[in-house]
Amino acid sequence: MKRLVGISIGGLQRFYGDKRALEIASEVGADSVDFSVEYDFNDYRKEDSLYAKGENAIIEYYSALKEYADKLGIIIGQTHGKLQGFKNIKEEDDALIENTRLDLIATKALNAPTCVIHNATSIFLGPNPDRKLMQDLSLDMWTRMLPYAKETGVRIATETFGDAVKYSAVDFFGDIKEFEEAYANVKKIEEFKDYFTICVDTGHSNKAMRYGNPTPADVIRRLGSEVTVLHLNDNDTITDQHKIPKTGTINWNDVFDALDEIGYNGIYNMECSLHFFSKTFQIETAEFAVKMMRNILSDRYGEE
């Protein structure tokens, strides 16, 4: 079995544009990409936005990118939707729903099976937000988005969180128990359960450990087979560095043990800050990240 190596290319897209970012992913040896549709300018409220031009324009643009990725031999394994979840501000929350609907249309046009989306967060709602408010916001957000996931046939993946840096506190959904409860509340709804899944961000989970949460490997074990997409990255437990695996403090042998234990058979996608050293070293950083992951997989599983 060939294990596929993926890389998140949002930074490359911003710096080089969508087509060149796909080319770079191919040139550095990636099998797959996490393609960003979360740009601020992908906002139907902005006149110059692609999203303001309507569904047909979105489908035309992203279908052409999918064809280009095919020519390059690149799989679009997942997309990344908007970074800001519900804020308990009606106008902004309503706009997020419409922009996410369009993100899912874009994701379908890219033929990606999953769109990663962030939940509500303490970053916007304070270090000690009301528990009922947060769980209610979460359920409201997902149940308003998931009908569009079902309509497009695209799964939504909720991402594991870490800490709310500005408050020196765990993010509300960085608390694994709150994350599990929010996820379970949605999975109870029969019509949506097949369209909702989990993306483990190892770096986020590594930072949440400072507040008594489990290691990234144990987060994977707890969430089990619900984990179907990954944001693999490393850090020092304090800063959300999104470093290349094995350049921080995470026990990667344990992470891969956990992935094996849950029967993970998806793409080993890395979400690294490719501009960590400099924006001008993004390509070299991406190339090293892909080589690092291939080496990890080769050492662990042998040549495939």
Secondary structure as UniProt FT lines:
FT   STRAND          5..8
FT   HELIX           10..16
FT   HELIX           18..27
FT   TURN            28..29
FT   STRAND          32..36
FT   TURN            40..41
FT   TURN            44..45
FT   TURN            47..48
FT   HELIX           50..53
FT   HELIX           55..72
FT   STRAND          75..80
FT   HELIX           90..109
FT   TURN            110..111
FT   STRAND          114..117
FT   HELIX           122..125
FT   HELIX           131..152
FT   STRAND          155..159
FT   STRAND          163..164
FT   HELIX           165..167
FT   STRAND          169..170
FT   HELIX           172..174
FT   HELIX           176..187
FT   TURN            190..192
FT   HELIX           193..195
FT   STRAND          196..201
FT   HELIX           202..208
FT   HELIX           209..211
FT   HELIX           216..223
FT   HELIX           224..226
FT   STRAND          227..232
FT   TURN            245..246
FT   HELIX           252..261
FT   TURN            262..263
FT   STRAND          268..270
FT   TURN            274..275
FT   HELIX           279..281
FT   HELIX           282..301
//
